[in-house]
Every structure is written in structure tokens, then in C-alpha cells.
């Protein structure tokens, strides 16, 4: 089951709480985003960055031709890279 999100603020809330977020098909690219954490010196988990996993598909055959994983410091970076406006309903929480 998926839930469509209304803003990057809402996307950030779910990513910060351990949910994987998916952006709807953006031409030939499908993106899923997760928040990464690391433990500090006291063993507490601290957020580090967002990991975007991008699947690039062939236009005619819909075959996956490349898969990349890239860290980003913010969701805004990812949105700007793919031309996603804050109010666009392209993000979903994967349940």
C-alpha cells in the first residue's frame, strides 16, 4: 500500500522515520529515497544523508539499463536535480 505525499516536508518526515520514499516515474527515471543514520560516540543514531537509488529505463523497451545509488545531503538537492516542485504529488511512502 502506498500513500501519496503533498510536500517535501512530508517526504522528509517519513524518510526521517525509516520509511522508503518513491518518486513516481519521471520520464525514464524511477527514484527511491531512504534516510541514512550512523551511531555517535554514545551509541545514538544520528541522521547523516539521504540515499537515492535511481533506476534508468530504456524509453522503448522499458528495460532497466542502469542503477545508481547516490547520497544527497538534503531532499531539496534531489528535487532540484529532477525538477520536482515542492507541491507536486510524485512522492509515495512504500509500506
C-alpha positions in Angstrom: 0.0 0.0 0.0 1.3 3.5 -0.8 0.3 6.9 0.4 0.8 10.0 -1.8 2.6 12.9 -0.2 1.9 16.6 -0.6 5.3 18.3 0.1 9.0 17.8 0.6 8.4 18.5 4.3 6.1 15.4 4.4 8.6 13.4 2.4 11.3 14.3 4.9 9.2 13.3 7.9 8.6 9.8 6.5 12.2 9.4 5.4 13.4 10.5 8.8 11.2 7.9 10.4 12.7 5.0 8.5 10.3 4.8 5.5 11.5 4.4 1.9 10.0 7.0 -0.3 9.5 6.6 -4.1 9.1 9.3 -6.7 6.7 8.4 -9.5 8.0 7.8 -12.9 9.9 10.9 -14.0 10.3 10.2 -17.7 12.8 7.4 -17.8 14.0 7.6 -14.1 12.4 6.0 -11.0 13.8 7.2 -7.7 13.5 5.7 -4.2 15.0 7.6 -1.2 15.9 6.4 2.3 17.5 8.3 5.2 20.8 7.0 6.4 22.0 7.1 10.0 25.2 6.5 11.9 25.9 6.0 15.6 27.6 8.7 17.6 30.2 8.1 20.3 27.3 7.4 22.8 25.7 4.8 20.5 22.8 7.1 19.5 21.7 7.1 15.9 22.2 10.5 14.1 20.9 11.3 10.6 23.7 11.6 8.0 22.3 11.9 4.5 19.6 10.7 2.1 20.5 7.8 -0.3 18.8 8.0 -3.6 18.5 4.8 -5.7 17.8 5.7 -9.3 16.6 3.2 -12.0 17.1 4.4 -15.5 14.8 2.7 -18.1 15.0 2.4 -21.8 12.3 4.6 -23.5 11.1 2.0 -26.0 11.5 -1.3 -24.2 11.1 -0.2 -20.5 14.2 -2.3 -19.6 16.3 -1.1 -16.7 19.5 0.0 -18.3 21.3 1.4 -15.3 21.0 1.6 -11.5 22.8 4.2 -9.5 22.9 4.9 -5.7 23.9 8.4 -4.8 24.0 10.2 -1.4 22.5 13.6 -1.1 22.7 16.0 1.9 19.0 17.1 1.5 15.8 16.3 -0.2 15.9 19.7 -1.9 19.0 18.6 -3.8 17.2 15.6 -5.2 14.1 17.6 -6.0 16.1 20.3 -7.8 18.1 17.7 -9.8 15.0 16.2 -11.2 12.9 19.4 -11.4 10.4 18.3 -8.8 8.4 21.2 -7.3 7.6 21.2 -3.6 3.9 20.8 -4.2 4.0 18.0 -6.8 2.4 14.8 -5.8 5.0 12.5 -7.2 6.3 11.1 -3.8 4.8 8.0 -2.2 5.6 6.2 1.1 6.2 2.5 0.4 4.5 0.4 3.1 
